[in-house]
Every structure is written in C-alpha cells, then in structure tokens.
Amino acid sequence: MGHDHEGQRVSRRRLFAGISSLGLGSLLAACSSAEGTATVTTSTGASVTPAATTAKDLTSLFDGAGTCKLTSTTTQGPYYFDADKIRSDIREDKQGVRLRVAVKVQDSETCKPLGNAVVEIWHCDAAGLYSGAEAASTGGGGGNPPGGGNPPSGAPTGAPPSGGPSGGSGNGGGDMADLTPTDDKRYLRGAQVTNADGIVEFTTIWPGWYRGRTIHIHAMVHFSNQRVLTTQMMFDEKLNSAVMAKSPYSEHTGRDTFNDNDNIYDDSMLMKITQEDDGYLGAIVFSADSDKDGA
C-alpha cells in the first residue's frame, strides 16, 4: 500500500496556536519542501510557515542515547488512522499518570538529526480503549472502564500482531491497512514537527493495556512526505507495575501480557524514564531510513 502522496488524502481540521486550521496533509507537504520552510494556506485562508516547537531544550536527555542502528520497524497495529491533530498535549479529558514523551529522530546512516520530520504517536487509555475505535478496541480484564459503564465488547479489527520487530527492513510501513474511524473521539493521538535537533515532545498519560499486548505507545515518522518509520515504545515492567497499581489503571484488572511474553517487545524499544513533578519523562531515539534505501 503506497503512502508517498498521503498529503493528498487527509481532511482539514482545526488545529492549535500558530498553525491553526492546518491539517496533517498540508503540514507534511510543507515539511517536505526545501528546508521545510514553505508557506502554506490554512482552511481559514491564513498563510503560515510550520515551525517545530518544544517546551525547552531537551538535547541533554539524549546524551549517549541510541546509535545509528536502524530502529526496528513494527506493525502499525489495527488502530492507526490520520487523526489530523497537530498538537503536543494529546490528553484531552483522559485521566492517568502524566507522561512527557521526548523523541529524537536521526538519520540511520549519518546519525544527523532529522529536522522538519513529522512524528505521530497514538496509544490506548487507562481502560485499554483507542479513540476512533472504542467499539472495536477492548479493555479486557475485570471491572468496568473508569467513569462507569460496561466493559467494551468485541475484538480488535484485523489480525492480531504477529512476529517480532523487523529491525532493518527500513520500509517504515507496518503490515495493516489504516483504520476507518468508527467514532469521533481523537484522544491520545497527535503529531508534532521535529526541531533542528530532531526532537519533538508530547504530553500524554501512561498507557493502559489490553489483552495480548504489553504496555506500549505507537509511533510513526514521516519525512519528505513519506512514512519512513513505524515503531513502538515500551516501558520497564517495574514502572508499569507501579503505575498500574494507581487509579484509574487499578480499575482494569487481569493484565495477561508483559514485556517478557509480548511478541513485539524488544529491549531497543524501552524508553529512558525519569520521574518528573507529578509524573514521568520518557526519552527515546529513533534512527529512521530517511531516504528509504534500506540502510
């Protein structure tokens, strides 16, 4: 399934601050232009130049982290779609332990930072539900989802992920078709543009879990209007256990899959986690095949 011109397929939704009303497609097109400095017209008629933003200098987080080894490519899973949400805080009204995610994207051949790359992340909430697919995703386990109501029913759409990461395929693709959303929720999904140091950051919550998978965050990197990396981020199990013991996670019981029996988990996907204020900060380096030559 080709994705080289995905900028042509996305809708235009309302976005934040300086790039208000700029959709993901326009953002990808702008970032793939010469030096990523193209001016684009938003759906409101305004002209803006997309610029990467982070809350503060995060380069020190990545000192000594990562190598030029190509980051493992994994399945995108059954719940990816273009949510058209260009934002750093993806929590909306979702409750959970605060998690700041910092990602540095570099070229897998040169180790140089990839500026003006677009990084998307998405993950389930504390009950194991994905926005855009609440009826299809399942929280599993005992108890009701936080906030009341019945546990979700039905199994994930598509075949369950199989096999481990394909470290070095470099196609950035994943093995499932994009989801057609079945509801209008978009929580815990978002995209950001890397700065000159190749860094983006998001504010979210620690993910929950669902049957058959360890706790994880999905990530996709777009560069030059192409998907160049699809991967996942994982967490140390001691930290997972500590977080799952807290509300609202503790209301969702019966977790059946951990890092050691997950069929996608790899040590290279572990985030570097530190405690921060009322939550945690996680950092990871992605080495992407920016020219898609397999190296």
Protein Blocks (a to p, Z undefined) as FASTA:
>chain_A
ZZklmmmmpccdddehjlgoiafklmmmmmmmghhlaccddfkopacddddddfbdcklm
mgoiacfbdcddddebjmbccehpacfblnlmagcdddddddddddfklopacehiacdd
ddddfkopaehilmmpcfejgdjdehiajddedjdehjddedjddehjononopadcddd
fbfbfghiacddddfkopacdddddddddehiacdddddddeehiafbdcdddddfklmm
mmmmpcfklmpghiabdfklcckbcfklpccdddehjbccddddddddfkonoZZ
